[in-house]
Amino acid sequence: MAGYQNRILEVDLSISQMNIIDVPVEDKRRFIGGSGVAAKLFLDRFNPKVDPLSPDNPLIVMNGPLTGTTLPGTSRFAVCGKSPLTGIWGEGTCGGNFGPELKFAGIDGIIFKGVSPTPVYLSIEDDEIELRDASELWGMDNYILTDFLKQRHGKDKNPKVLSIGPAGENLVKFAAICNDKGDFIGRTGMGAVMGSKRLKAVVVKGTKKVEVSHPEEYAALRKLLITKSREAMVAQSFRSMGTDAGMDLGMMTGDVPIKNWMIGEDLELSANLGGPAMTERYLTRNHACSFCPIACKRIVKVDDGPFKTEEGPGPEYETCCTFGTLIMNNDLAGVIKANEWCNRYGMDTISCGATIAFAMEAFEKGLITRKDTDGIDLTWGNMTGVIELLHKIAKQEGIGAVLSEGSRKAAKRLGKEAEELTVEVKGLEAPMHDPRGFHGMGLAYMMSIRGACHLMHLSLGVEQGITTYPEAGFQENYTGQTSEGKAEMIKLCEDLGLPFNSLAICEFVAWTLSANELAEMVRLTTGFDFRLKNLLACGERTWLLKRGLGNMMGISAKDDRLPKRILTPLKDGAAAGSVPDVEKLLREYYEIRGLDEEGKPKREVLIKAGLEDLAEKLHG
């Protein structure tokens, strides 16, 4: 079938056995690919009650039908499984170059099962696939490892590398998976799942093509969309200043969290940490994921000082907040250094930085002392102390072992007062967008499948006026600081946004296109008679499937909440005095989505969506 290679590699690491499987065509039509198909595979073949770090929890790497097609923004792939950080459905998506290369090797995805007796890595070169000993690689950081494996497997062949660093090996609960140094499956701790399997890396090189269903129409559409994406205003902003372009505007609209979400505005911080500052002081060049006309990635270098770095991947907006505004650090060089260490060790910069911000407030309140930190000073803005703490977290040493569990579990160990300092939903630390400035984001955090998330829906772009899709039922403009109409908006944001993780396509590119154009990309690639209504139906079906998995993993209505800190009004800034109306948002959303009072999708809703098997498992 066009758009797919129709081959999924299944690897049982316990017995070093590999075989090829595929999913039915109907499942491809209903869930498309990526994390949608991964969720269906998990439902059909694995136990939702499994321990996330046990041999029975799979690590599912999955491409979508658009991955590797050369359409704009189609470099992404998904990694899924049960999260060791949250204990529920975990997934992350990543750009870069690994996904397309895996497709070029003739593989749509990989399911890793079991645990290898010794460290291994998987080598794929078209049809030559083997597990190789990684004992000598265990302990290498992602930068050193990537260079080593590229050299070993032939630099002239330009192999692509997916890897974990020491944090994944040491089972840090927010460990990330690295693709060629600069792109990461960051959220939900999939790096720890990979580490628990003693799988150090996957190296892939492929030479095959991805066929499309309607080549002539596809070529015309591709040309049109590349031009449209390149010329869009948001694309030009990202190209010139990266994702950190959002810092200054976010500070003015109440989007940027400061001092562990306690302060509403600090213009000096945004001036020192924003996109213009990075471009002027540290940018050496732009970088783009495969098939991307935007090139939002930053390659940076700090030439001197205590945070000196070699030229390498720079921080995104989220990292400039978590290691900048959130901890009251205004030294961008320090942010770049923290980003480098997180990359090398393999740690999610959102969860890691947010957990450190929690620790700093706990330190300020005397809940953590210098004795606890082995003398590290965790006062606000002390980047030297932060770097020291990063090493301890990655190595699970001292206070680092406590913080490596994430803020929710660390707070439980410190006591009730500490729990009020955390900003997480369902155990996943909130990303750097404040729902007090944009109430729809608050509902999106509460109802996101994997916990607080700004990417499994379109709320960020739609509510902030960056993009709109009127043909899908959205209003032209939304007011941020109101909860009115946001339940309907978020449901639409999820139904249109979730397919991006299934196709898989970059959300930034998707912001520059229309919803009909996104559906047309699917039709011309796969041959499915897809229109916008089909894409929205896939999004709704996938949301219900993942919510059902979450329910079977223990999620209920009580978990659909916002933390106390976000529900505490700010005294200054653009969002001063504003908080989401949680009761209204949830009441309206539950009715629109068709959830019962326990937070489960109703039986009739599941059956209408074609999820009879899930209805039987949830409702008997």
HUGI-V54072 format. One record per residue. N is the residue number from 1. NEAR is the number of other ideal C-beta (glycine too) atoms within 10 Angstrom. D_CENTER is the distance of its C-alpha to the mean C-alpha in whole Angstrom. Layout:
n->N near->NEAR d_center->D_CENTER
n->N near->NEAR d_center->D_CENTER
This chain:
n->1 near->15 d_center->28
n->2 near->18 d_center->27
n->3 near->29 d_center->24
n->4 near->25 d_center->23
n->5 near->24 d_center->25
n->6 near->15 d_center->26
n->7 near->14 d_center->25
n->8 near->22 d_center->22
n->9 near->21 d_center->23
n->10 near->17 d_center->24
n->11 near->25 d_center->24
n->12 near->16 d_center->26
n->13 near->21 d_center->26
n->14 near->13 d_center->28
n->15 near->11 d_center->31
n->16 near->13 d_center->30
n->17 near->12 d_center->30
n->18 near->15 d_center->28
n->19 near->9 d_center->29
n->20 near->12 d_center->28
n->21 near->12 d_center->27
n->22 near->15 d_center->25
n->23 near->20 d_center->25
n->24 near->9 d_center->27
n->25 near->13 d_center->27
n->26 near->9 d_center->27
n->27 near->16 d_center->24
n->28 near->24 d_center->22
n->29 near->15 d_center->24
n->30 near->20 d_center->23
n->31 near->23 d_center->19
n->32 near->32 d_center->19
n->33 near->29 d_center->17
n->34 near->34 d_center->13
n->35 near->32 d_center->12
n->36 near->30 d_center->15
n->37 near->28 d_center->17
n->38 near->27 d_center->15
n->39 near->26 d_center->16
n->40 near->24 d_center->19
n->41 near->22 d_center->20
n->42 near->25 d_center->19
n->43 near->18 d_center->21
n->44 near->10 d_center->24
n->45 near->13 d_center->24
n->46 near->18 d_center->23
n->47 near->12 d_center->23
n->48 near->17 d_center->21
n->49 near->10 d_center->23
n->50 near->16 d_center->22
n->51 near->13 d_center->21
n->52 near->24 d_center->18
n->53 near->17 d_center->20
n->54 near->13 d_center->22
n->55 near->16 d_center->23
n->56 near->14 d_center->23
n->57 near->24 d_center->19
n->58 near->24 d_center->18
n->59 near->23 d_center->15
n->60 near->27 d_center->15
n->61 near->29 d_center->14
n->62 near->30 d_center->14
n->63 near->30 d_center->15
n->64 near->35 d_center->16
n->65 near->31 d_center->19
n->66 near->32 d_center->19
n->67 near->33 d_center->17
n->68 near->28 d_center->20
n->69 near->26 d_center->22
n->70 near->16 d_center->22
n->71 near->22 d_center->21
n->72 near->28 d_center->20
n->73 near->29 d_center->16
n->74 near->30 d_center->16
n->75 near->28 d_center->14
n->76 near->29 d_center->11
n->77 near->31 d_center->11
n->78 near->28 d_center->9
n->79 near->29 d_center->9
n->80 near->32 d_center->11
n->81 near->26 d_center->13
n->82 near->29 d_center->14
n->83 near->28 d_center->12
n->84 near->26 d_center->15
n->85 near->30 d_center->14
n->86 near->29 d_center->14
n->87 near->16 d_center->16
n->88 near->25 d_center->15
n->89 near->29 d_center->13
n->90 near->28 d_center->10
n->91 near->26 d_center->7
n->92 near->25 d_center->4
n->93 near->26 d_center->5
n->94 near->25 d_center->7
n->95 near->27 d_center->10
n->96 near->27 d_center->13
n->97 near->21 d_center->16
n->98 near->30 d_center->16
n->99 near->33 d_center->15
n->100 near->25 d_center->18
n->101 near->28 d_center->20
n->102 near->28 d_center->20
n->103 near->28 d_center->21
n->104 near->20 d_center->24
n->105 near->23 d_center->25
n->106 near->20 d_center->25
n->107 near->24 d_center->22
n->108 near->27 d_center->20
n->109 near->31 d_center->18
n->110 near->24 d_center->19
n->111 near->22 d_center->19
n->112 near->24 d_center->20
n->113 near->20 d_center->22
n->114 near->18 d_center->24
n->115 near->17 d_center->25
n->116 near->22 d_center->26
n->117 near->11 d_center->30
n->118 near->9 d_center->29
n->119 near->19 d_center->26
n->120 near->23 d_center->25
n->121 near->23 d_center->23
n->122 near->22 d_center->23
n->123 near->19 d_center->25
n->124 near->22 d_center->25
n->125 near->17 d_center->27
n->126 near->14 d_center->28
n->127 near->11 d_center->30
n->128 near->9 d_center->31
n->129 near->18 d_center->28
n->130 near->12 d_center->29
n->131 near->16 d_center->27
n->132 near->15 d_center->29
n->133 near->13 d_center->29
n->134 near->21 d_center->27
n->135 near->11 d_center->29
n->136 near->10 d_center->30
n->137 near->19 d_center->26
n->138 near->18 d_center->25
n->139 near->14 d_center->25
n->140 near->22 d_center->24
n->141 near->21 d_center->21
n->142 near->30 d_center->18
n->143 near->19 d_center->21
n->144 near->13 d_center->24
n->145 near->25 d_center->23
n->146 near->24 d_center->21
n->147 near->14 d_center->25
n->148 near->15 d_center->27
n->149 near->23 d_center->25
n->150 near->17 d_center->25
n->151 near->10 d_center->29
n->152 near->13 d_center->30
n->153 near->19 d_center->29
n->154 near->11 d_center->30
n->155 near->10 d_center->29
n->156 near->6 d_center->31
n->157 near->11 d_center->29
n->158 near->12 d_center->26
n->159 near->23 d_center->24
n->160 near->27 d_center->20
n->161 near->25 d_center->18
n->162 near->31 d_center->15
n->163 near->29 d_center->16
n->164 near->31 d_center->16
n->165 near->31 d_center->18
n->166 near->22 d_center->20
n->167 near->32 d_center->17
n->168 near->29 d_center->16
n->169 near->24 d_center->20
n->170 near->22 d_center->21
n->171 near->19 d_center->18
n->172 near->34 d_center->17
n->173 near->28 d_center->15
n->174 near->34 d_center->12
n->175 near->34 d_center->12
n->176 near->34 d_center->10
n->177 near->32 d_center->11
n->178 near->31 d_center->12
n->179 near->27 d_center->13
n->180 near->19 d_center->17
n->181 near->20 d_center->16
n->182 near->21 d_center->14
n->183 near->23 d_center->11
n->184 near->25 d_center->8
n->185 near->30 d_center->6
n->186 near->27 d_center->6
n->187 near->27 d_center->5
n->188 near->33 d_center->8
n->189 near->35 d_center->10
n->190 near->34 d_center->10
n->191 near->34 d_center->12
n->192 near->30 d_center->15
n->193 near->30 d_center->15
n->194 near->28 d_center->16
n->195 near->27 d_center->18
n->196 near->21 d_center->20
n->197 near->25 d_center->21
n->198 near->19 d_center->22
n->199 near->26 d_center->21
n->200 near->29 d_center->20
n->201 near->26 d_center->19
n->202 near->23 d_center->19
n->203 near->22 d_center->22
n->204 near->27 d_center->22
n->205 near->19 d_center->25
n->206 near->22 d_center->26
n->207 near->11 d_center->28
n->208 near->14 d_center->28
n->209 near->12 d_center->28
n->210 near->22 d_center->25
n->211 near->14 d_center->28
n->212 near->23 d_center->28
n->213 near->17 d_center->30
n->214 near->16 d_center->32
n->215 near->11 d_center->32
n->216 near->9 d_center->34
n->217 near->13 d_center->32
n->218 near->20 d_center->29
n->219 near->13 d_center->30
n->220 near->12 d_center->31
n->221 near->18 d_center->28
n->222 near->19 d_center->26
n->223 near->10 d_center->29
n->224 near->14 d_center->28
n->225 near->22 d_center->25
n->226 near->18 d_center->24
n->227 near->12 d_center->27
n->228 near->17 d_center->26
n->229 near->23 d_center->22
n->230 near->17 d_center->24
n->231 near->11 d_center->26
n->232 near->20 d_center->24
n->233 near->9 d_center->24
n->234 near->18 d_center->20
n->235 near->22 d_center->20
n->236 near->13 d_center->23
n->237 near->18 d_center->22
n->238 near->24 d_center->18
n->239 near->17 d_center->21
n->240 near->15 d_center->23
n->241 near->23 d_center->21
n->242 near->28 d_center->17
n->243 near->19 d_center->15
n->244 near->30 d_center->17
n->245 near->22 d_center->19
n->246 near->28 d_center->18
n->247 near->28 d_center->19
n->248 near->19 d_center->23
n->249 near->16 d_center->23
n->250 near->24 d_center->20
n->251 near->24 d_center->23
n->252 near->14 d_center->25
n->253 near->19 d_center->24
n->254 near->24 d_center->23
n->255 near->26 d_center->19
n->256 near->33 d_center->19
n->257 near->29 d_center->19
n->258 near->25 d_center->22
n->259 near->19 d_center->23
n->260 near->25 d_center->21
n->261 near->24 d_center->21
n->262 near->16 d_center->25
n->263 near->17 d_center->26
n->264 near->24 d_center->26
n->265 near->18 d_center->26
n->266 near->19 d_center->27
n->267 near->11 d_center->28
n->268 near->9 d_center->29
n->269 near->24 d_center->25
n->270 near->27 d_center->24
n->271 near->14 d_center->27
n->272 near->20 d_center->26
n->273 near->29 d_center->22
n->274 near->25 d_center->22
n->275 near->24 d_center->21
n->276 near->15 d_center->25
n->277 near->20 d_center->25
n->278 near->24 d_center->23
n->279 near->18 d_center->25
n->280 near->9 d_center->28
n->281 near->15 d_center->28
n->282 near->21 d_center->25
n->283 near->18 d_center->24
n->284 near->12 d_center->26
n->285 near->11 d_center->24
n->286 near->16 d_center->22
n->287 near->17 d_center->19
n->288 near->15 d_center->18
n->289 near->25 d_center->16
n->290 near->19 d_center->18
n->291 near->23 d_center->20
n->292 near->24 d_center->18
n->293 near->19 d_center->21
n->294 near->25 d_center->19
n->295 near->17 d_center->19
n->296 near->26 d_center->16
n->297 near->22 d_center->16
n->298 near->26 d_center->18
n->299 near->15 d_center->20
n->300 near->25 d_center->22
n->301 near->16 d_center->25
n->302 near->22 d_center->27
n->303 near->10 d_center->30
n->304 near->7 d_center->32
n->305 near->11 d_center->32
n->306 near->12 d_center->30
n->307 near->18 d_center->27
n->308 near->12 d_center->28
n->309 near->18 d_center->26
n->310 near->9 d_center->26
n->311 near->13 d_center->24
n->312 near->19 d_center->21
n->313 near->21 d_center->17
n->314 near->28 d_center->17
n->315 near->30 d_center->15
n->316 near->22 d_center->13
n->317 near->25 d_center->14
n->318 near->22 d_center->11
n->319 near->26 d_center->13
n->320 near->34 d_center->16
n->321 near->32 d_center->16
n->322 near->31 d_center->15
n->323 near->31 d_center->18
n->324 near->31 d_center->20
n->325 near->29 d_center->21
n->326 near->28 d_center->19
n->327 near->30 d_center->22
n->328 near->19 d_center->24
n->329 near->24 d_center->24
n->330 near->18 d_center->25
n->331 near->17 d_center->26
n->332 near->24 d_center->23
n->333 near->19 d_center->24
n->334 near->24 d_center->23
n->335 near->33 d_center->20
n->336 near->26 d_center->20
n->337 near->24 d_center->21
n->338 near->28 d_center->19
n->339 near->24 d_center->16
n->340 near->24 d_center->18
n->341 near->21 d_center->19
n->342 near->29 d_center->15
n->343 near->24 d_center->15
n->344 near->22 d_center->18
n->345 near->27 d_center->17
n->346 near->31 d_center->14
n->347 near->31 d_center->12
n->348 near->33 d_center->9
n->349 near->25 d_center->11
n->350 near->27 d_center->10
n->351 near->30 d_center->11
n->352 near->33 d_center->14
n->353 near->31 d_center->15
n->354 near->32 d_center->15
n->355 near->30 d_center->17
n->356 near->23 d_center->19
n->357 near->30 d_center->20
n->358 near->30 d_center->21
n->359 near->31 d_center->23
n->360 near->27 d_center->25
n->361 near->22 d_center->26
n->362 near->24 d_center->27
n->363 near->22 d_center->29
n->364 near->15 d_center->31
n->365 near->12 d_center->32
n->366 near->8 d_center->33
n->367 near->17 d_center->31
n->368 near->23 d_center->30
n->369 near->11 d_center->33
n->370 near->11 d_center->33
n->371 near->8 d_center->35
n->372 near->17 d_center->32
n->373 near->20 d_center->30
n->374 near->13 d_center->32
n->375 near->9 d_center->34
n->376 near->21 d_center->30
n->377 near->13 d_center->31
n->378 near->23 d_center->28
n->379 near->11 d_center->29
n->380 near->15 d_center->27
n->381 near->16 d_center->26
n->382 near->19 d_center->27
n->383 near->20 d_center->25
n->384 near->13 d_center->27
n->385 near->20 d_center->27
n->386 near->26 d_center->23
n->387 near->18 d_center->23
n->388 near->17 d_center->26
n->389 near->26 d_center->23
n->390 near->25 d_center->21
n->391 near->13 d_center->23
n->392 near->19 d_center->24
n->393 near->28 d_center->21
n->394 near->26 d_center->20
n->395 near->17 d_center->23
n->396 near->17 d_center->23
n->397 near->14 d_center->26
n->398 near->15 d_center->28
n->399 near->21 d_center->26
n->400 near->21 d_center->23
n->401 near->15 d_center->23
n->402 near->19 d_center->23
n->403 near->28 d_center->20
n->404 near->26 d_center->18
n->405 near->22 d_center->18
n->406 near->26 d_center->16
n->407 near->31 d_center->18
n->408 near->23 d_center->19
n->409 near->16 d_center->21
n->410 near->24 d_center->22
n->411 near->24 d_center->23
n->412 near->13 d_center->25
n->413 near->10 d_center->27
n->414 near->18 d_center->28
n->415 near->10 d_center->29
n->416 near->8 d_center->29
n->417 near->12 d_center->30
n->418 near->20 d_center->26
n->419 near->17 d_center->24
n->420 near->12 d_center->25
n->421 near->25 d_center->23
n->422 near->27 d_center->20
n->423 near->23 d_center->17
n->424 near->25 d_center->15
n->425 near->25 d_center->15
n->426 near->26 d_center->15
n->427 near->24 d_center->15
n->428 near->29 d_center->11
n->429 near->28 d_center->12
n->430 near->28 d_center->12
n->431 near->23 d_center->10
n->432 near->27 d_center->13
n->433 near->26 d_center->14
n->434 near->27 d_center->17
n->435 near->32 d_center->19
n->436 near->29 d_center->22
n->437 near->26 d_center->22
n->438 near->28 d_center->20
n->439 near->30 d_center->21
n->440 near->28 d_center->19
n->441 near->31 d_center->16
n->442 near->29 d_center->18
n->443 near->30 d_center->18
n->444 near->31 d_center->15
n->445 near->30 d_center->13
n->446 near->22 d_center->16
n->447 near->26 d_center->16
n->448 near->26 d_center->12
n->449 near->24 d_center->12
n->450 near->25 d_center->10
n->451 near->28 d_center->11
n->452 near->28 d_center->11
n->453 near->24 d_center->8
n->454 near->20 d_center->9
n->455 near->18 d_center->7
n->456 near->26 d_center->8
n->457 near->31 d_center->12
n->458 near->30 d_center->14
n->459 near->30 d_center->15
n->460 near->23 d_center->14
n->461 near->21 d_center->16
n->462 near->26 d_center->19
n->463 near->26 d_center->20
n->464 near->20 d_center->20
n->465 near->13 d_center->22
n->466 near->18 d_center->20
n->467 near->20 d_center->20
n->468 near->18 d_center->22
n->469 near->21 d_center->23
n->470 near->10 d_center->26
n->471 near->12 d_center->27
n->472 near->22 d_center->24
n->473 near->15 d_center->26
n->474 near->20 d_center->24
n->475 near->13 d_center->27
n->476 near->7 d_center->27
n->477 near->9 d_center->26
n->478 near->20 d_center->25
n->479 near->14 d_center->26
n->480 near->22 d_center->23
n->481 near->18 d_center->26
n->482 near->14 d_center->27
n->483 near->20 d_center->26
n->484 near->14 d_center->28
n->485 near->14 d_center->27
n->486 near->28 d_center->23
n->487 near->22 d_center->23
n->488 near->16 d_center->24
n->489 near->24 d_center->21
n->490 near->31 d_center->18
n->491 near->22 d_center->20
n->492 near->24 d_center->20
n->493 near->27 d_center->17
n->494 near->27 d_center->15
n->495 near->23 d_center->18
n->496 near->26 d_center->17
n->497 near->23 d_center->13
n->498 near->28 d_center->12
n->499 near->31 d_center->14
n->500 near->27 d_center->12
n->501 near->30 d_center->10
n->502 near->28 d_center->13
n->503 near->30 d_center->15
n->504 near->28 d_center->13
n->505 near->29 d_center->13
n->506 near->23 d_center->11
n->507 near->20 d_center->11
n->508 near->23 d_center->14
n->509 near->31 d_center->16
n->510 near->25 d_center->16
n->511 near->22 d_center->17
n->512 near->25 d_center->20
n->513 near->21 d_center->21
n->514 near->18 d_center->23
n->515 near->22 d_center->22
n->516 near->14 d_center->25
n->517 near->16 d_center->24
n->518 near->23 d_center->21
n->519 near->23 d_center->23
n->520 near->22 d_center->25
n->521 near->29 d_center->23
n->522 near->27 d_center->22
n->523 near->19 d_center->26
n->524 near->25 d_center->27
n->525 near->26 d_center->25
n->526 near->26 d_center->26
n->527 near->16 d_center->29
n->528 near->21 d_center->28
n->529 near->9 d_center->30
n->530 near->21 d_center->27
n->531 near->14 d_center->27
n->532 near->19 d_center->25
n->533 near->10 d_center->26
n->534 near->18 d_center->25
n->535 near->26 d_center->21
n->536 near->20 d_center->21
n->537 near->17 d_center->23
n->538 near->26 d_center->20
n->539 near->26 d_center->17
n->540 near->22 d_center->20
n->541 near->24 d_center->20
n->542 near->29 d_center->17
n->543 near->25 d_center->16
n->544 near->25 d_center->19
n->545 near->27 d_center->19
n->546 near->28 d_center->15
n->547 near->23 d_center->17
n->548 near->25 d_center->20
n->549 near->23 d_center->18
n->550 near->23 d_center->17
n->551 near->23 d_center->21
n->552 near->18 d_center->22
n->553 near->18 d_center->20
n->554 near->13 d_center->22
n->555 near->23 d_center->20
n->556 near->12 d_center->23
n->557 near->15 d_center->24
n->558 near->8 d_center->24
n->559 near->17 d_center->20
n->560 near->21 d_center->20
n->561 near->15 d_center->20
n->562 near->23 d_center->20
n->563 near->21 d_center->21
n->564 near->12 d_center->24
n->565 near->19 d_center->23
n->566 near->22 d_center->21
n->567 near->14 d_center->24
n->568 near->13 d_center->27
n->569 near->11 d_center->28
n->570 near->22 d_center->28
n->571 near->11 d_center->31
n->572 near->13 d_center->30
n->573 near->23 d_center->28
n->574 near->20 d_center->27
n->575 near->23 d_center->26
n->576 near->15 d_center->29
n->577 near->12 d_center->30
n->578 near->21 d_center->27
n->579 near->18 d_center->26
n->580 near->25 d_center->24
n->581 near->16 d_center->27
n->582 near->19 d_center->25
n->583 near->9 d_center->28
n->584 near->15 d_center->28
n->585 near->25 d_center->24
n->586 near->21 d_center->24
n->587 near->12 d_center->28
n->588 near->20 d_center->27
n->589 near->22 d_center->24
n->590 near->17 d_center->25
n->591 near->10 d_center->28
n->592 near->13 d_center->26
n->593 near->20 d_center->24
n->594 near->18 d_center->26
n->595 near->21 d_center->25
n->596 near->14 d_center->28
n->597 near->8 d_center->29
n->598 near->11 d_center->27
n->599 near->18 d_center->24
n->600 near->23 d_center->24
n->601 near->23 d_center->24
n->602 near->16 d_center->28
n->603 near->18 d_center->30
n->604 near->11 d_center->31
n->605 near->17 d_center->28
n->606 near->25 d_center->26
n->607 near->14 d_center->30
n->608 near->14 d_center->30
n->609 near->21 d_center->26
n->610 near->15 d_center->28
n->611 near->23 d_center->26
n->612 near->11 d_center->29
n->613 near->14 d_center->28
n->614 near->24 d_center->25
n->615 near->22 d_center->28
n->616 near->12 d_center->30
n->617 near->16 d_center->28
n->618 near->21 d_center->27
n->619 near->15 d_center->31
n->620 near->6 d_center->33
